Structure formats: C-alpha cells, structure tokens
Amino acid sequence: MLNIVILDDHKPLRESLVDLMATEGHHVVGFESAEALWSGCSFGTVDILVLDLNLPGADGVAVAQRIRARHPNIGIVMLTARSEPEDKQVGYASGADIYLVKPSSAMELAASVKALARRLKHNGAETTELVLDPFAMTLSGPRDSVDLSASEVDLLAEFARSPNNRLETGTIAHLDEREGEISKAAIEVRIVRLRKKMVAAGAMGQPIKSIRNHGYQLSARLRT
C-alpha cells in the first residue's frame, strides 16, 4: 500500500482520482490548493504526489520544486493540460518523475503510479520508512524496533502533525513542560538521543535536522 496525495483544484477530477487510487489499495488524500497542502499534509509519510500544474495562488512547478528540494524521496507525477514539449522539459527539470498530459486515462495513471512505486522501492525509498506505535511506545524500521520514552513519542507525533514536519524550539520546550523548564541545550541533547534511536531503527542520514533560528525538521519518513 502506498500513501498518495492528489493535488488538483478541480473537485470532480480530484475526487475521481482519489477514488481510483483507493480502489488500487492505496491510502489517498486530496488537496485543492498548495496552501491546503502545506498546512494539512505530513510529508514524512507521503510516497507519491500527483499534482496539477494550474493551481490557484501557486504554480504546480513551484510546488514540485519545493517538495523535491525538501523531500527528495517523494515520487512526483505531474498530471496537467500543458502539453507543449517545453512544458514537459520544465516539468521534468522541476522534479517530475512522470509527466502525463490531460486527458489521461485512469488506466495510464494507475500504471504510471505502479511503475514509479517499483522504481522508488528499487532505489530504497520505501525501505527507510519508520513506524511509530504510540501505544506500545516503540519506533520500528527496516533495521530494528526501539523503545521510546513518553516525551519522545509525543515529540515524533507532533513532528508528524506539523506543517512541513517542522517544530520551533519553543514548541518542543512546551511539550516537555511536565519535566520543568527546558533549556535549548537540554532540547538538543534530547534530539541527539532521538536521532540515535531513529538511526538504530533504520533511518538514513540525519532523520531530524536543525533549522537555524527556527528549530528542527523531521526529514525521515514516519508513519503514525
């Protein structure tokens, strides 16, 4: 099963695409605008994004560029009426894995998603997903399952809920208020410990990144 996001402002088409991907056995969520996507999507759990390029308030090319820069493991399928060779060139240059021109058949889209999923799996994108179990207080990945403290469970869950998986330092400190006032140094120590557990579970690279003058960003793929 894949986690798929559909970004298209045309409601009937968006709903039909959601239904199509759901009948293929995937978990699918639809958004009508880039603004709704940024505020409502937890990108750490997304496998594939299917997006239109003609969006209200934002161009789909800019959306693809932003996602490709921040979440390089997400597969991007552009589904658009822009059919000129130059449009396709720009689409692929901005991060598209597959570029489909409307009207595209349901069969072609489903086949494209399957092909992209195979490519992502071959490249190792799916094998690095971590699964948070807040009840068992564990984090499981391709390498191992590790135990978490209550504050670590809360922190990962908050990362997953937050726009762009980012949290300000003050927000993290507020989560740990039950243990008294928390300094920035103490927060960094906790982040370092949590990173180590995530790597032990199978996360690649640096699963939580420091964002200067802001806080931290979850960069690992996390399913809750």
C-alpha positions in Angstrom: 0.0 0.0 0.0 1.2 3.5 -0.9 0.5 6.8 0.7 -0.6 9.0 -2.2 -1.5 12.7 -2.2 -3.6 14.2 -5.0 -3.3 18.0 -5.5 -5.8 19.4 -8.0 -8.3 22.3 -7.7 -10.9 20.7 -9.9 -13.1 18.9 -7.3 -14.8 16.3 -9.5 -11.4 15.2 -11.0 -9.7 15.3 -7.7 -12.4 13.1 -6.1 -12.3 10.7 -9.0 -8.5 10.3 -8.7 -8.8 9.7 -5.0 -11.4 7.0 -5.6 -9.2 5.5 -8.4 -6.1 5.2 -6.3 -8.1 3.9 -3.3 -9.6 1.1 -5.4 -6.0 0.2 -6.2 -5.5 -0.5 -2.5 -3.7 2.7 -1.5 -4.2 5.3 1.2 -5.1 8.5 -0.6 -5.7 12.2 0.5 -6.8 15.0 -1.8 -6.0 18.7 -1.5 -7.5 21.6 -3.6 -4.6 24.1 -3.3 -0.9 24.4 -2.5 -1.9 26.3 0.7 -4.1 23.4 1.9 -1.2 21.0 1.0 1.4 22.9 3.1 -0.9 23.2 6.1 -2.5 19.8 6.0 0.0 17.3 4.7 2.5 15.3 6.7 5.2 14.9 4.0 7.2 12.4 6.0 4.6 9.7 5.2 4.0 10.5 1.5 5.1 8.1 -1.1 3.8 9.7 -4.3 2.3 13.1 -5.1 0.0 13.5 -8.1 -0.3 17.2 -8.9 -1.9 19.5 -11.5 0.2 22.5 -12.6 -2.6 25.1 -12.9 -3.3 25.8 -9.3 -5.0 28.8 -7.6 -2.4 31.1 -6.0 0.6 28.9 -6.9 2.1 27.3 -9.9 2.5 23.5 -9.7 6.0 23.7 -11.0 7.0 25.8 -7.9 5.2 23.2 -5.7 7.2 20.4 -7.3 10.5 22.3 -6.9 9.8 22.9 -3.2 8.9 19.3 -2.5 11.8 17.9 -4.5 14.2 20.1 -2.5 12.8 19.3 0.9 11.6 15.7 0.4 13.7 14.1 -2.3 12.3 10.6 -1.8 8.7 11.5 -2.7 7.7 10.4 -6.2 6.1 13.2 -8.3 3.5 12.6 -11.1 2.5 15.7 -13.0 -1.0 15.5 -14.5 -1.7 18.6 -16.5 -3.2 20.1 -19.6 0.2 21.7 -20.5 1.2 19.6 -23.5 4.0 21.5 -25.3 7.5 20.0 -25.4 8.8 23.0 -23.5 6.2 22.4 -20.7 7.4 18.8 -20.3 11.0 19.9 -20.2 10.2 22.4 -17.4 8.2 19.7 -15.6 11.0 17.2 -15.5 13.6 19.8 -14.7 11.5 20.9 -11.7 11.3 17.4 -10.2 8.7 15.3 -12.0 9.3 11.6 -12.2 6.4 11.2 -14.6 4.7 13.8 -16.8 1.2 13.0 -18.0 -1.0 15.2 -20.2 -4.7 15.6 -19.6 -7.0 14.0 -20.5 -5.1 10.9 -19.4 -6.9 7.6 -18.9 -7.4 6.1 -15.4 -5.5 3.0 -16.7 -2.5 5.1 -17.7 -2.3 6.9 -14.4 -2.6 3.7 -12.4 0.1 2.1 -14.5 2.3 5.1 -14.0 1.9 5.1 -10.3 2.7 1.4 -10.2 5.8 1.9 -12.3 7.0 4.8 -10.1 6.4 2.8 -7.0 8.6 0.0 -8.3 11.3 2.5 -9.0 11.1 4.0 -5.6 11.3 0.6 -3.9 14.3 -0.3 -6.1 16.0 2.9 -5.0 15.4 2.1 -1.4 12.9 4.9 -0.7 10.3 2.6 0.8 12.7 0.6 3.0 13.6 3.5 5.2 10.1 4.2 6.5 9.7 4.3 10.2 6.5 3.3 12.1 5.6 5.0 15.3 3.4 3.0 17.7 2.3 5.4 20.5 0.6 2.7 22.5 3.5 0.3 22.6 5.9 3.3 22.7 8.1 1.9 20.0 9.6 3.0 16.7 10.1 0.3 14.1 12.1 0.4 10.9 13.9 -1.9 8.5 16.7 -2.5 10.9 15.1 -2.9 14.3 12.4 -1.8 16.8 13.4 0.5 19.5 11.7 1.7 22.7 10.8 5.3 23.2 10.1 7.5 26.2 6.7 9.2 26.6 8.3 12.5 25.6 9.9 11.0 22.5 6.6 9.6 21.4 4.9 13.0 21.9 7.7 14.7 20.0 7.6 12.4 17.0 3.8 12.6 16.8 4.0 16.4 16.9 6.6 16.5 14.1 4.3 14.3 12.0 1.3 16.6 12.6 3.2 19.9 11.9 3.3 21.6 8.5 6.5 20.6 6.6 7.3 18.4 9.7 8.9 21.5 11.4 8.8 22.5 15.0 10.0 25.6 16.7 12.3 25.2 19.7 9.7 26.8 21.9 7.1 24.3 20.8 9.4 21.4 21.7 10.1 23.0 25.1 6.4 23.3 25.7 5.9 19.6 25.0 8.4 18.8 27.8 7.0 21.2 30.4 5.9 18.3 32.6 9.6 17.9 33.4 10.1 21.6 34.3 11.7 24.4 32.3 13.8 23.0 29.4 16.8 24.8 28.0 17.9 24.9 24.4 20.9 22.8 25.4 18.7 20.2 27.0 16.5 20.1 23.9 19.5 19.5 21.7 20.6 16.6 23.9 17.1 15.0 23.6 17.1 15.5 19.8 20.5 13.8 19.6 19.3 10.8 21.6 16.2 10.5 19.5 18.2 10.7 16.3 20.3 7.8 17.5 17.2 5.7 18.2 15.8 6.6 14.7 19.1 5.5 13.1 19.1 2.3 15.1 15.6 1.6 13.8 16.8 2.1 10.2 16.6 5.8 9.3 19.1 7.0 6.8 21.2 10.2 7.1 20.2 12.7 9.6 16.5 12.0 10.5 16.0 15.2 12.4 17.7 18.3 11.0 18.5 21.6 12.8 16.9 24.7 11.2 18.9 27.8 12.1 16.9 30.4 14.1 13.8 28.2 14.0 14.1 24.8 15.5 14.1 21.3 13.9 12.6 19.4 11.0 11.8 15.7 10.7 13.4 14.5 7.5 12.8 10.8 7.9 9.7 9.0 6.5 7.4 8.4 9.5 4.1 6.6 9.6 1.9 7.0 12.7 
